[in-house]
Amino acid sequence: MAPRVLVSDALSETAVQIFRDRGIEVDYMPKLGKDKEELARIIGQYDGLAIRSATKVTDKLLAEATNLKVIGRAGIGVDNVDIPAASKKGVIVMNTPFGNSITTAEHAIAMMFAVARQLPEASASTHAGKWEKTRFMGVELFNKTLGVIGAGNIGGIVCDRALGLHMKVVAYDPFLSDERAAKMGVQKVELDELLARADFITLHVPLTDKTKGILNAESLAKAKPGVRIINCARGGLVDEAALAAALQSGHVAGAAFDVFETEPATDSPLFNLPNVVVTPHLGASTTEAQENVALQVAEQMSDYLLTGAVQNALNMPSVTAEEAAVMGPWVKLAGHIGTFIGQMTDTPITAINVLYDGTVAEMNLAALNAAAIAGIMKVANPDANMVSAPVVAKERGIQISTTRQEKSGVFDGYIKVTVVTEDRERSIAGTVFSDGKPRFIQIKGINVDAEIGPHMLYTTNEDVPGVVGILGMTLGQHGANIANFTLGRADAGGQAIAIIYLDEPLNSTAIEALQATGKFQQVRPLAFDVA
């Protein structure tokens, strides 16, 4: 059955056609996002939801989204999506952070020009029939110092454009390396130095607990007198009341704001102040940007629903289509190992360590980790998946660690998962053979070569003569047909294990019969999703 996608906000017809061309059923209802009740009534029919900003994806809506797998936001901001609730539900949340980057950066540059030359006020004055040539004395951008707070994607484009204007650029960004700064042609500085040196300051960071009010009364007081401040990123980065006071005192010469603490902004301390340029959140408002983000979200959602590729997800490791093709068998293996351990573990898990050896150590480990954790968590919570399981593990205080190492054995690569509980450690390793099929290769330190099937039986016993015969005979007596039988032992006379692939699930009578022989320490039926 083809995946179904609902588009509940206005997207371009070209984007809608992308879904159809990729074989996805799509319902285009651009006004539905504003009808919460109707949206909640029908959302359970869909695998994907494509939105802009009008649709509010709340925990209540997600509770009705019984089949939803992915939400695609055409744009950067996801303030209208409850990401923690989506993660717990196992729904991937994607955005399109690069589709409107150039548009937003250009708007910041335009706002910088506007405030430097007081263009809006000069235009209004001239429209009013005045000719106030001497009133509007501006400043050049040439040779001025631009302070960029946040030198990521959009901030980096602003830096490039500013350098083209022959400005000097200093950047404050804790994640900006010295090498990257040198390649960009900017000087990396701390915030206080940026404030002291910059003639213009532009902000390009997300709104977080750390960045909220990054320009407040205290930091504005440290700024160079006569500075002009541009914010086309997020409302709340600048304390608007503190900035208004600095503008009125003359310490700040001008400001240009496209975003506000409260939006829609019908009132602000910045309104009606001289040399303050304000626009109604137009950063992404160009024809090109709106088309780009719509096309990108359609492609991203289609890729995920059809191939498992994950791009620009906010609650899931990204996996390209090429990675998905190569990693597919390894993701299944990681999930199978996790499922095996989950079914063998009866006491609370305190830690999970995943070891990657050889070729697999060079793959996307975040995605493989998520698959292993999901396998473990599914035993207690069948709805757990690669999105929700890491969230659940974190909530339970389970420590997750990852180790990678160069090839250390006969296999080109393998995965080994170890779980720690209050009373023991348990580890299982597996690999993917050249036929693309996953195998278990080690259980509790004992080497095996076990094919993985949907119905399996795991037993442990002392390595003494006759046990294998008893095992086979008892299974045969209870109608269990064996597809594959794997044995292993640590040392002669020590502990031995058997892992058996069965055609059908083992019935309770057979399990009781095996236990009644007194020969087996453990008799565990196992189930795996090998589809």
ChimeraX attribute file (.defattr): number of C-alpha atoms within 10 A of each C-alpha:
attribute: neighborCount
match mode: 1-to-1
recipient: residues
	/A:1	5
	/A:2	12
	/A:3	17
	/A:4	19
	/A:5	29
	/A:6	24
	/A:7	24
	/A:8	22
	/A:9	22
	/A:10	19
	/A:11	23
	/A:12	14
	/A:13	12
	/A:14	13
	/A:15	20
	/A:16	22
	/A:17	15
	/A:18	19
	/A:19	22
	/A:20	16
	/A:21	11
	/A:22	14
	/A:23	14
	/A:24	21
	/A:25	17
	/A:26	21
	/A:27	16
	/A:28	16
	/A:29	14
	/A:30	18
	/A:31	13
	/A:32	18
	/A:33	22
	/A:34	14
	/A:35	13
	/A:36	15
	/A:37	11
	/A:38	11
	/A:39	21
	/A:40	17
	/A:41	12
	/A:42	12
	/A:43	21
	/A:44	16
	/A:45	16
	/A:46	20
	/A:47	22
	/A:48	27
	/A:49	25
	/A:50	27
	/A:51	28
	/A:52	24
	/A:53	17
	/A:54	16
	/A:55	23
	/A:56	19
	/A:57	24
	/A:58	15
	/A:59	17
	/A:60	12
	/A:61	20
	/A:62	21
	/A:63	15
	/A:64	16
	/A:65	24
	/A:66	14
	/A:67	15
	/A:68	23
	/A:69	22
	/A:70	25
	/A:71	25
	/A:72	26
	/A:73	28
	/A:74	30
	/A:75	25
	/A:76	19
	/A:77	15
	/A:78	20
	/A:79	10
	/A:80	15
	/A:81	20
	/A:82	17
	/A:83	20
	/A:84	15
	/A:85	18
	/A:86	26
	/A:87	23
	/A:88	20
	/A:89	22
	/A:90	22
	/A:91	26
	/A:92	27
	/A:93	27
	/A:94	26
	/A:95	26
	/A:96	23
	/A:97	17
	/A:98	17
	/A:99	23
	/A:100	24
	/A:101	22
	/A:102	19
	/A:103	22
	/A:104	25
	/A:105	25
	/A:106	18
	/A:107	20
	/A:108	26
	/A:109	18
	/A:110	13
	/A:111	26
	/A:112	26
	/A:113	17
	/A:114	21
	/A:115	26
	/A:116	22
	/A:117	18
	/A:118	22
	/A:119	17
	/A:120	15
	/A:121	17
	/A:122	20
	/A:123	11
	/A:124	11
	/A:125	16
	/A:126	13
	/A:127	10
	/A:128	9
	/A:129	8
	/A:130	11
	/A:131	11
	/A:132	10
	/A:133	10
	/A:134	6
	/A:135	10
	/A:136	15
	/A:137	10
	/A:138	13
	/A:139	12
	/A:140	10
	/A:141	19
	/A:142	13
	/A:143	13
	/A:144	18
	/A:145	20
	/A:146	28
	/A:147	29
	/A:148	29
	/A:149	24
	/A:150	21
	/A:151	26
	/A:152	16
	/A:153	15
	/A:154	24
	/A:155	25
	/A:156	20
	/A:157	19
	/A:158	26
	/A:159	27
	/A:160	18
	/A:161	15
	/A:162	19
	/A:163	18
	/A:164	11
	/A:165	13
	/A:166	14
	/A:167	18
	/A:168	21
	/A:169	25
	/A:170	26
	/A:171	27
	/A:172	21
	/A:173	19
	/A:174	13
	/A:175	10
	/A:176	15
	/A:177	11
	/A:178	13
	/A:179	10
	/A:180	13
	/A:181	18
	/A:182	11
	/A:183	9
	/A:184	16
	/A:185	15
	/A:186	22
	/A:187	15
	/A:188	24
	/A:189	20
	/A:190	13
	/A:191	20
	/A:192	12
	/A:193	17
	/A:194	26
	/A:195	25
	/A:196	17
	/A:197	19
	/A:198	25
	/A:199	23
	/A:200	28
	/A:201	24
	/A:202	28
	/A:203	24
	/A:204	25
	/A:205	22
	/A:206	17
	/A:207	15
	/A:208	12
	/A:209	9
	/A:210	9
	/A:211	15
	/A:212	17
	/A:213	18
	/A:214	20
	/A:215	22
	/A:216	17
	/A:217	18
	/A:218	10
	/A:219	16
	/A:220	21
	/A:221	17
	/A:222	16
	/A:223	24
	/A:224	18
	/A:225	18
	/A:226	16
	/A:227	23
	/A:228	25
	/A:229	26
	/A:230	26
	/A:231	25
	/A:232	25
	/A:233	25
	/A:234	22
	/A:235	21
	/A:236	21
	/A:237	25
	/A:238	26
	/A:239	19
	/A:240	21
	/A:241	14
	/A:242	20
	/A:243	23
	/A:244	21
	/A:245	15
	/A:246	19
	/A:247	22
	/A:248	15
	/A:249	10
	/A:250	13
	/A:251	18
	/A:252	23
	/A:253	21
	/A:254	27
	/A:255	28
	/A:256	25
	/A:257	26
	/A:258	20
	/A:259	24
	/A:260	26
	/A:261	14
	/A:262	11
	/A:263	11
	/A:264	10
	/A:265	13
	/A:266	9
	/A:267	11
	/A:268	13
	/A:269	13
	/A:270	23
	/A:271	13
	/A:272	11
	/A:273	13
	/A:274	14
	/A:275	23
	/A:276	23
	/A:277	23
	/A:278	21
	/A:279	14
	/A:280	14
	/A:281	19
	/A:282	14
	/A:283	22
	/A:284	22
	/A:285	14
	/A:286	14
	/A:287	9
	/A:288	13
	/A:289	21
	/A:290	18
	/A:291	18
	/A:292	19
	/A:293	26
	/A:294	27
	/A:295	23
	/A:296	23
	/A:297	27
	/A:298	25
	/A:299	17
	/A:300	22
	/A:301	31
	/A:302	25
	/A:303	18
	/A:304	20
	/A:305	19
	/A:306	14
	/A:307	15
	/A:308	18
	/A:309	19
	/A:310	25
	/A:311	23
	/A:312	20
	/A:313	18
	/A:314	14
	/A:315	20
	/A:316	22
	/A:317	20
	/A:318	18
	/A:319	21
	/A:320	19
	/A:321	17
	/A:322	11
	/A:323	15
	/A:324	20
	/A:325	13
	/A:326	13
	/A:327	19
	/A:328	15
	/A:329	18
	/A:330	24
	/A:331	20
	/A:332	21
	/A:333	28
	/A:334	30
	/A:335	27
	/A:336	27
	/A:337	29
	/A:338	32
	/A:339	25
	/A:340	22
	/A:341	23
	/A:342	21
	/A:343	18
	/A:344	17
	/A:345	18
	/A:346	9
	/A:347	11
	/A:348	13
	/A:349	21
	/A:350	15
	/A:351	17
	/A:352	24
	/A:353	19
	/A:354	25
	/A:355	19
	/A:356	25
	/A:357	22
	/A:358	18
	/A:359	15
	/A:360	23
	/A:361	18
	/A:362	13
	/A:363	16
	/A:364	17
	/A:365	19
	/A:366	13
	/A:367	21
	/A:368	25
	/A:369	27
	/A:370	23
	/A:371	27
	/A:372	31
	/A:373	32
	/A:374	30
	/A:375	31
	/A:376	29
	/A:377	25
	/A:378	18
	/A:379	19
	/A:380	11
	/A:381	13
	/A:382	10
	/A:383	14
	/A:384	23
	/A:385	24
	/A:386	25
	/A:387	25
	/A:388	25
	/A:389	26
	/A:390	25
	/A:391	19
	/A:392	18
	/A:393	20
	/A:394	11
	/A:395	9
	/A:396	12
	/A:397	11
	/A:398	18
	/A:399	14
	/A:400	16
	/A:401	12
	/A:402	13
	/A:403	12
	/A:404	16
	/A:405	14
	/A:406	14
	/A:407	16
	/A:408	11
	/A:409	10
	/A:410	7
	/A:411	15
	/A:412	15
	/A:413	22
	/A:414	28
	/A:415	25
	/A:416	23
	/A:417	22
	/A:418	19
	/A:419	24
	/A:420	19
	/A:421	16
	/A:422	10
	/A:423	8
	/A:424	10
	/A:425	14
	/A:426	16
	/A:427	20
	/A:428	22
	/A:429	26
	/A:430	25
	/A:431	26
	/A:432	21
	/A:433	14
	/A:434	7
	/A:435	7
	/A:436	12
	/A:437	14
	/A:438	24
	/A:439	21
	/A:440	24
	/A:441	21
	/A:442	18
	/A:443	22
	/A:444	13
	/A:445	14
	/A:446	17
	/A:447	17
	/A:448	20
	/A:449	17
	/A:450	21
	/A:451	18
	/A:452	22
	/A:453	21
	/A:454	15
	/A:455	19
	/A:456	24
	/A:457	19
	/A:458	17
	/A:459	19
	/A:460	19
	/A:461	20
	/A:462	16
	/A:463	19
	/A:464	13
	/A:465	9
	/A:466	9
	/A:467	16
	/A:468	16
	/A:469	10
	/A:470	14
	/A:471	17
	/A:472	15
	/A:473	13
	/A:474	17
	/A:475	20
	/A:476	13
	/A:477	11
	/A:478	15
	/A:479	12
	/A:480	18
	/A:481	17
	/A:482	16
	/A:483	14
	/A:484	15
	/A:485	16
	/A:486	14
	/A:487	17
	/A:488	20
	/A:489	20
	/A:490	14
	/A:491	10
	/A:492	10
	/A:493	12
	/A:494	11
	/A:495	16
	/A:496	20
	/A:497	25
	/A:498	20
	/A:499	25
	/A:500	25
	/A:501	23
	/A:502	21
	/A:503	15
	/A:504	15
	/A:505	16
	/A:506	20
	/A:507	13
	/A:508	11
	/A:509	10
	/A:510	17
	/A:511	17
	/A:512	11
	/A:513	15
	/A:514	20
	/A:515	14
	/A:516	10
	/A:517	12
	/A:518	9
	/A:519	19
	/A:520	17
	/A:521	13
	/A:522	14
	/A:523	16
	/A:524	16
	/A:525	20
	/A:526	20
	/A:527	18
	/A:528	16
	/A:529	13
	/A:530	13
	/A:531	6
